[in-house]
Amino acid sequence: MKKLLFLFTILFSMSINAQSGEMRINMWYGTIENSDVEEHLALEKHFKSLWKQQRDAGMLANWEMWQLMNPNEASTHTTYLYVKFYNEENRNSNNQISGIPEGLNQDTWEVVRDKQMSHFKKIYSTNVSYKGGFNNSTEGSKAAEYAVINSMNVNWYKQAEYEDMELKTFMPINKRNGMRAWGLTKVLDQLGTERKTNYYTIDFYNTLEELFTLRSNTSKMSKSVIEANKKIDQIRSLLSSDIFKLVDNLD
């Protein structure tokens, strides 16, 4: 099976398995107090064991864990993003697993699970579909360490035009500009006037220095790039652009 570096190693960076059928991705955000970070990361290995069981059983394509690096205000909290990838085969699977991490019994697992979940002060989850992207990685190379998740609000009546512009105009531009990988996803839930994000684009970079250097380079845009940006600005708004660092993923 061919592996694509997505954003979502999305890849993410995120790695997904490209098989027949649509790739869907669950993005689960959890915010904890900084004082709980050390314990939280130590317990995370048990949850990773479950995701590995699911992948081995064909119930899951991949799993990744990321940390938000640019909160929009000074905070005593840390936010993690947990990403699960599902292809059509995974979603249709009737396979089952024990549901208990390796090395634990049922009673111990319940204690670990309750302790880990008690760390979260705020959670948020959304599901997206993978629309397309590219991967500049070479085979066997290390996953990208950083991902930028751009939240987009796209005109409801111009979504097809927006997807076409991202994939046919901006994806080639991003590929030439040196991104490690890039992807476009569409939100499948969490919609409405109070939840404005209906698309995400994800940019992947090897290092934070690489990302900041690209942003710092205020080069003059060509006329065609300016026109393309003006056109897409008429159908979508960039709501936020968040930087994430890869914490862990399934090997």
Secondary structure, DSSP 8 states (H G I E B T S, - for coil): -EEEE---------EEEE-SS--EEEEEEEEEEGGGHHHHHHHHHHHHHHHHHHHHTTS-SEEEEEEE---SS--SEEEEEEEEEE-HHHHT-------S-TT--HHHHHHHHHHHHHTEEEEEEEEEEEEEEEE---TT----SEEEEEEEEE-GGGHHHHHHHIIIIIHHHHHHTT-SEEEEEEE-SS-BTTB---EEEEEEES-HHHHHHHHH------HHHHHHHHHHHTTEEEEEEEEEEEEEE--
